[in-house]
Amino acid sequence: ERLKSGPVIPITPPPIAPGSQHRLWPEIEKTVKQQVEMAKLGVGECGTGWQLFAEDGEMRMYRREEEVDGMVVDPLKAVHVVKGITGHEVCHYFFNPQYRYDWETTLEQMTVLETISEDSLLFLQTHKRIWPASQRDVVFWSHMRKLPDDQDQDGPDIWTVVNNSTEDSEHPANAGKCVRIYLTVCLMCQTRVDPPKDGAPISRDNVSCKITYCSVVNPGGWAPASVLRAVYKREYPKFLKRFTAYVKNQTKNKPLMF
Ligand code: 16C
């Protein structure tokens, strides 16, 4: 029984301020728009230099070889089509921190530093060390959003998650054993629905998701180019296959989420 003189502890948490009032909001708005426009461009339209480096079923992965100050920063663009899941579902499992340890195999530790808004979080992550380089960490905001499809007004919405590096005064770069990496990642998902001819309700057999995943990672400090390229050639296909299989498995007995 509560002491009569004790404090009254509110059971409802304080409301989260709307994202639009946050210091990061202008950058989030600008970056999300830019990244989605870039993601919509096919590999043929984004300029030359995209090389296919991995292919498996419907999945294709392209990279452009780029270096900044001798460091490999190769941009990546991957496309995949996965049956039985929606764009909202893919983004839900990519964005929400409670699932991340299930699918993110390079992760060592993840901390949510701040809830910016319901659909925007600030993360600190440390990743597994790749010998002989130093271990890496990263601070980034992550934002999930639904966008109307301007190509098809009646079609399902596009869902996206954009992750972008930022600073956090309480977690300065390169202060401990980790070297800070800098990333910009855009996951963009378009749902396709092929309704049953007989007017039956739409089931998982009638939907598929076109996924576009674009990423640029600056390793932030020395790492041998050959090791780095070998690591991402192995890790990106592993990530996209494992993550999409995870979403299929998580959703198979759940109602569709559009
Ligand atoms: O987008 C993905 N994940 C999101 C949620 O975690 C988020 C984070 C991305 C971090 C990507 C960088 C991780 C690099 C860590 C080092 C790799 C360790 C490998 C350990 C092997 C034992 O956006 C999915 C991300 C999929 C990650 C693919 C790996 C990309 C490697 C890029 C090169 C990094 C430079 C490392 C320098 C030593």
Boltz pocket constraint, residues with backbone or C-beta under 6 A from the ligand:
constraints:
  - pocket:
      binder: B
      contacts: [[A, 94], [A, 100], [A, 104], [A, 105], [A, 106], [A, 125], [A, 127], [A, 128], [A, 129], [A, 130], [A, 133], [A, 134], [A, 136], [A, 138], [A, 163], [A, 181], [A, 183], [A, 185], [A, 217], [A, 218], [A, 219], [A, 222], [A, 223], [A, 228], [A, 231], [A, 232], [A, 235], [A, 236], [A, 239]]
      max_distance: 6.0
